[in-house]
Amino acid sequence: MKKTTNKPTFFSKMYCSFFGHDYQVSKKVTRHVKEYKCCHCKKELTTNSNGKLTELTSTFKEINAVLELMYSRKLSKIRQKTYNTSAA
């Protein structure tokens, strides 16, 4: 059985160096913050506080995780409030 790895190969790195990265959204943290991943070389980026793309480091992964948790809690409170006011 052949093992598959997530490591980029030499050819995928060469493809990106010639043609550029092909980033796709890998995770939606909030409406404005997303994480992106190149489908060829697996390079990861995220949106920073200025709205620009930066490399996804472990620090940014932690920040995005906390931000996602806070955002989901906020949305659930809003949904609960809307449900309670429409049911009354």
N, C-alpha and C positions, 0 to 999 in steps of 0.2 A: 504494500500500500504506500502510495506516495504522499509525503507530508507537504502541506501548503503553508507558506509563511507570508506574513504581511510586509516583509522587507522588500524594498524596491530593487529591481534588477538593474543591471548596467544599461540595458536597452531602454527601460522606462525612464531612467535618469537622462539618457541621451535624448530621448524624445522630448522631454520637458525643456532641456537646454536649447534644442533647435526650434521647437514650435511653441513653447510656453506651457504653463500649467493649465490643466483643465479642472478647475475647482468646482465642486458640487457641494450643496448644503448637506452636511452630515448630521447636524443637530440644530434644532431651533430652541435657543435658550429662552428668549423673550421675543416680542414682536420685532425688536430692533437689533438684538444681539443673536448672532448665529455662529456656528462653527462650520468650517469648510475643510474639505479634504480633496487633494488632487487624486483623480482616479488612476493616474499612471504611476507616480512616484510616492504616493501616500503622504505627501507633505501636508501638515495641518495648519490652518490659520483660524483666527477668530477676530471679531470686531472689538476694538478697544473703546475707551471712553470718548474718544474724538470721532468715532465712526469709521476709522481707518482699519485696514486689515493688518494684523500683527501675527507673528508666529505663536502657535498655541503651546505655551510652556506649562509646566506643572502648576505654576502660580496662577496663570490664567484659567487652567482647568478647575482649580479650587474656587476662584472667583465666580466662574460661570456656574458651578454647581450650587453655590450659595445663592446666587442671583436667580437661578431657575427655581429653587425652593421658595424663595421669597415671592417670586412672581406667581407661582402656582397657588400659594396660600392666598395672595391678594385676589386672584381670579375666583377662587372658591368662595371667598367671603362675599365678593360682588354677586356671584351667582346665587348664593344663599339669601342675600338681601333681596335680590330681584324675585326669587321664588316666594319669600315670605310676604312681600308686599303685594304680589299678584294673587296669592292664595287668600288674602284677607278680604 
